[in-house]
Amino acid sequence: MSVDNNEKFLSRDEKIFAKMKEEAVALKSSALLGPIVETEVLKAKDLVSVIATVLAIKLDMKLLPYEPLRELCAAQLRDDENPGADIEAVVTRDPASISYLQVVLFIKGFHATQSHRVAAKLWSSGTFEGKASALAIQNRSSEVFGVDIHPAARIGGGLMIDHATAVVIGETAVVGSDCTILHGVTLGGTGRERGDRHPKIGNNVTLGAGATVLGNIKVGDGAFIGSQAVVTKPVPPGMTVVSLNKILDPAKQQRKSLDHPDTWQYEIEFHPLSRTSSYSFFDCPDDGDFSPSR
């Protein structure tokens, strides 16, 4: 049976691992990278083994010694479908991505995401040991990668955290599948709530650089939160938010975008929901009710 026919029977993660090994072979002669790809990629048994080794190398310290940490990471990620989805997300969405091997070895947003996935599994055990171990990994990950995600936060598969510096995701936050988060994003609380106090982000949402979403609010599927936007009210699916709670309806921007296909320009019009704003946007209603009868 040919290699191509064999590939038909491989799982997604097995295909990713096979591709990584092909890429690693090209680096065997490298004085800088050859030794690490030889021992930790080409001799690894599967994708999870490589990811666990990379995390242990990155997070290793006296509090989190390498070998127990590597074994722990491998055990927690072994049956998880999300790491492979995260790799595919980066390769597909990041224009700077050049290989599967690059994602696993060098992209700290991926490392931070997998560190969280390990910590989340430990946290969900409900034991004091599990929660303490999860917090230790969270703490170390925030030091090394500059990404601070509470272990209790729920993160869907296919996540890309691009650049991954100064990203903060709170304890009761939820991030859906296939989302993109850029640097400087905060999913936080308002400081006035207890309990369930963090944002619920839908599927296929993009959070631009420096975006801040606060409180137990919902951001609908396919929404786009612009760079430096501040969001404290619910966002309906498919909408774009800029500035402070200002919504752009992409459906109303189509004519302008067709006139200027090479730019992000909007034909801004007053929305009937706007009663007091002097801006050419409409405000997010406090209760999240965007019905026409409002």
C-alpha positions as CSV (number, residue, x, y, z in Angstrom):
1,M,0.0,0.0,0.0
2,S,1.4,3.4,-0.9
3,V,2.1,6.2,1.5
4,D,-0.7,8.2,0.1
5,N,-3.2,5.4,0.7
6,N,-1.8,4.9,4.2
7,E,-2.4,8.6,4.9
8,K,-6.1,8.1,4.2
9,F,-6.4,6.0,7.4
10,L,-4.5,8.5,9.6
11,S,-6.3,10.7,12.1
12,R,-5.9,14.4,11.9
13,D,-3.3,14.4,14.7
14,E,-1.4,11.6,13.1
15,K,-1.3,13.6,9.8
16,I,0.0,16.6,11.7
17,F,2.7,14.6,13.4
18,A,3.8,13.0,10.1
19,K,4.1,16.4,8.5
20,M,6.1,17.7,11.5
21,K,8.5,14.8,11.2
22,E,9.0,15.6,7.5
23,E,9.7,19.2,8.4
24,A,12.1,18.1,11.2
25,V,14.2,16.0,8.8
26,A,15.1,19.1,6.9
27,L,16.6,20.5,10.1
28,K,18.7,17.5,11.1
29,S,21.9,19.1,9.8
30,S,21.3,22.3,11.6
31,A,23.9,22.9,14.3
32,L,21.3,25.0,16.3
33,L,18.1,23.0,15.9
34,G,19.3,19.6,14.7
35,P,19.8,18.1,18.2
36,I,16.4,19.1,19.5
37,V,14.4,17.9,16.5
38,E,16.4,14.7,16.5
39,T,15.6,13.8,20.1
40,E,12.3,15.4,20.7
41,V,10.5,15.2,17.3
42,L,12.0,12.5,15.2
43,K,12.2,10.0,18.1
44,A,8.9,11.0,19.6
45,K,6.0,8.5,19.4
46,D,3.2,11.0,18.7
47,L,2.1,14.6,18.6
48,V,1.1,14.8,22.3
49,S,4.6,13.6,23.3
50,V,6.2,16.5,21.4
51,I,3.8,19.0,22.8
52,A,4.3,17.7,26.4
53,T,8.1,17.9,26.0
54,V,8.0,21.4,24.6
55,L,5.8,22.6,27.5
56,A,8.0,20.9,30.1
57,I,11.1,22.5,28.6
58,K,9.5,26.0,28.6
59,L,7.9,25.8,32.0
60,D,10.6,23.9,33.9
61,M,11.6,25.4,37.2
62,K,12.3,24.1,40.8
63,L,8.6,24.3,41.6
64,L,7.7,22.4,38.4
65,P,10.5,19.9,37.6
66,Y,10.9,18.8,34.0
67,E,10.2,15.1,34.1
68,P,7.1,15.0,36.3
69,L,5.8,18.0,34.4
70,R,6.3,16.4,31.0
71,E,4.5,13.2,32.2
72,L,1.7,15.3,33.6
73,C,1.2,17.3,30.4
74,A,1.2,14.2,28.3
75,A,-1.4,12.5,30.5
76,Q,-3.7,15.5,30.5
77,L,-3.5,16.1,26.7
78,R,-3.5,12.4,25.6
79,D,-7.2,12.2,24.7
80,D,-7.8,15.9,24.0
81,E,-8.9,16.8,20.4
82,N,-8.2,20.5,20.9
83,P,-4.4,20.7,20.6
84,G,-4.5,19.4,17.0
85,A,-7.4,21.8,16.2
86,D,-5.3,24.7,17.7
87,I,-2.3,23.8,15.5
88,E,-4.6,23.7,12.4
89,A,-6.0,27.1,13.4
90,V,-2.6,28.7,13.5
91,V,-1.4,27.2,10.3
92,T,-4.6,28.2,8.5
93,R,-5.2,31.7,9.9
94,D,-1.7,33.1,10.7
95,P,-0.1,34.5,7.5
96,A,3.3,34.4,9.3
97,S,3.0,30.6,9.9
98,I,5.4,28.6,7.8
99,S,5.1,25.1,9.1
100,Y,3.4,22.8,11.7
101,L,6.8,22.4,13.4
102,Q,7.0,26.2,13.9
103,V,3.7,26.2,15.7
104,V,4.6,23.5,18.1
105,L,8.2,24.6,18.8
106,F,8.2,28.4,18.5
107,I,4.7,30.0,18.8
108,K,4.1,31.0,22.4
109,G,0.4,31.6,21.9
110,F,0.1,27.9,21.2
111,H,2.2,27.1,24.2
112,A,0.1,29.3,26.4
113,T,-3.1,27.7,25.1
114,Q,-1.8,24.1,25.7
115,S,-0.6,25.1,29.2
116,H,-4.1,26.2,29.9
117,R,-5.6,23.0,28.6
118,V,-3.4,21.0,31.0
119,A,-4.3,23.3,33.9
120,A,-8.0,23.2,33.1
121,K,-8.0,19.4,33.2
122,L,-6.3,19.5,36.6
123,W,-8.7,22.1,37.9
124,S,-11.7,20.1,36.8
125,S,-10.6,17.2,39.0
126,G,-12.1,19.2,41.9
127,T,-9.4,18.1,44.3
128,F,-7.1,20.4,46.2
129,E,-4.1,18.8,44.7
130,G,-5.5,19.2,41.2
131,K,-6.4,22.8,41.7
132,A,-3.1,23.7,43.4
133,S,-1.2,22.1,40.5
134,A,-3.4,23.9,38.0
135,L,-2.6,27.3,39.7
136,A,1.1,26.5,39.7
137,I,1.0,25.9,35.9
138,Q,-1.1,29.0,35.4
139,N,1.3,31.1,37.4
140,R,4.4,29.8,35.5
141,S,2.7,30.1,32.1
142,S,1.9,33.8,32.8
143,E,5.5,34.4,33.7
144,V,6.9,32.6,30.7
145,F,4.4,33.5,27.9
146,G,2.8,36.7,29.2
147,V,-0.7,35.1,29.0
148,D,-2.8,34.7,32.1
149,I,-5.8,32.4,31.8
150,H,-7.5,31.1,34.9
151,P,-7.7,27.3,34.9
152,A,-11.4,27.4,35.4
153,A,-12.0,29.4,32.1
154,R,-13.5,27.2,29.4
155,I,-11.7,27.5,26.0
156,G,-13.0,25.8,22.8
157,G,-10.8,24.2,20.2
158,G,-9.3,25.9,17.2
159,L,-8.0,28.8,19.2
160,M,-5.3,31.1,17.8
161,I,-3.7,33.6,20.3
162,D,-1.6,35.7,18.0
163,H,1.6,37.4,19.4
164,A,0.2,36.3,22.8
165,T,1.5,39.1,25.1
166,A,-0.7,40.6,27.9
167,V,-3.7,38.4,27.3
168,V,-5.9,38.0,30.4
169,I,-8.9,35.6,30.6
170,G,-10.8,35.5,33.8
171,E,-12.1,32.6,35.9
172,T,-15.7,32.3,34.6
173,A,-15.0,33.3,31.0
174,V,-16.0,31.1,28.1
175,V,-14.4,31.2,24.7
176,G,-16.1,29.3,21.9
177,S,-14.6,27.3,19.1
178,D,-12.4,28.7,16.2
179,C,-11.8,32.1,17.9
180,T,-8.8,34.4,17.3
181,I,-7.4,36.5,20.1
182,L,-4.7,39.1,19.5
183,H,-2.3,40.6,22.0
184,G,-3.4,42.8,24.8
185,V,-6.9,41.3,25.0
186,T,-8.7,41.2,28.4
187,L,-11.8,39.2,29.2
188,G,-12.4,40.4,32.7
189,G,-14.8,41.4,35.3
190,T,-16.2,44.8,36.1
191,G,-15.0,44.7,39.7
192,R,-18.5,45.0,41.0
193,E,-19.6,41.4,40.6
194,R,-19.0,38.0,42.3
195,G,-19.6,34.5,41.0
196,D,-20.2,34.3,37.3
197,R,-18.7,37.6,36.2
198,H,-16.7,37.2,33.0
199,P,-17.6,37.3,29.3
200,K,-19.0,34.5,27.2
201,I,-17.5,34.6,23.8
202,G,-19.2,32.7,21.0
203,N,-17.7,30.7,18.1
204,N,-15.7,32.2,15.3
205,V,-15.2,35.5,17.2
206,T,-12.1,37.7,16.6
207,L,-10.8,39.9,19.4
208,G,-8.5,42.6,18.1
209,A,-5.4,43.9,19.7
210,G,-6.0,45.6,23.0
211,A,-9.7,44.8,23.1
212,T,-11.3,44.7,26.5
213,V,-14.5,42.9,27.2
214,L,-15.9,43.2,30.8
215,G,-18.6,41.6,32.7
216,N,-20.9,38.5,32.3
217,I,-22.0,39.5,28.8
218,K,-22.4,37.5,25.6
219,V,-20.5,38.2,22.4
220,G,-22.4,36.4,19.6
221,D,-21.0,34.0,17.0
222,G,-18.9,35.6,14.3
223,A,-18.6,39.0,16.0
224,F,-15.5,41.1,15.5
225,I,-14.2,43.2,18.4
226,G,-12.0,45.9,17.0
227,S,-8.6,46.9,18.3
228,Q,-8.7,48.9,21.6
229,A,-12.5,48.5,21.7
230,V,-14.1,48.4,25.2
231,V,-17.2,46.3,25.5
232,T,-19.5,46.2,28.5
233,K,-22.8,45.3,26.9
234,P,-24.0,42.2,24.9
235,V,-23.0,42.0,21.2
236,P,-25.3,40.3,18.7
237,P,-23.9,37.7,16.3
238,G,-21.9,38.9,13.3
239,M,-21.5,42.5,14.5
240,T,-18.4,44.6,14.7
241,V,-17.7,46.6,17.8
242,V,-15.3,49.6,17.9
243,S,-14.6,52.3,20.5
244,L,-16.8,52.1,23.6
245,N,-19.8,49.9,22.9
246,K,-20.3,51.2,19.3
247,I,-21.6,48.6,16.9
248,L,-21.2,48.4,13.1
249,D,-23.5,46.2,11.1
250,P,-21.3,44.5,8.4
251,A,-24.4,44.0,6.2
252,K,-24.8,47.8,5.9
253,Q,-21.1,48.2,5.0
254,Q,-21.2,46.1,1.9
255,R,-21.7,48.9,-0.6
256,K,-18.7,50.8,0.7
257,S,-16.5,47.7,0.9
258,L,-17.3,47.0,-2.8
259,D,-16.3,50.5,-3.7
260,H,-13.0,50.1,-1.8
261,P,-12.2,46.4,-1.8
262,D,-8.6,47.0,-0.7
263,T,-9.5,48.9,2.5
264,W,-11.5,48.5,5.7
265,Q,-13.9,51.4,5.2
266,Y,-17.5,51.7,6.4
267,E,-20.5,53.6,5.3
268,I,-21.6,54.7,8.7
269,E,-25.3,55.5,9.2
270,F,-27.3,56.4,12.3
271,H,-29.1,53.3,13.6
272,P,-32.7,53.8,14.9
273,L,-31.6,52.4,18.3
274,S,-29.4,55.5,18.8
275,R,-31.1,58.1,20.9
276,T,-28.4,60.1,22.5
277,S,-25.2,59.3,20.8
278,S,-23.6,61.9,18.5
279,Y,-21.6,59.2,16.8
280,S,-22.6,57.4,13.6
281,F,-22.9,54.1,15.3
282,F,-25.6,52.5,17.4
283,D,-25.1,51.8,21.1
284,C,-25.3,48.4,22.7
285,P,-28.5,48.2,24.7
286,D,-28.0,47.3,28.3
287,D,-30.2,44.3,28.3
288,G,-28.9,42.8,25.0
289,D,-32.3,43.1,23.3
290,F,-31.6,44.0,19.7
291,S,-35.1,43.3,18.4
292,P,-36.6,45.8,15.9
293,S,-39.5,46.4,18.3
294,R,-37.3,47.8,21.0
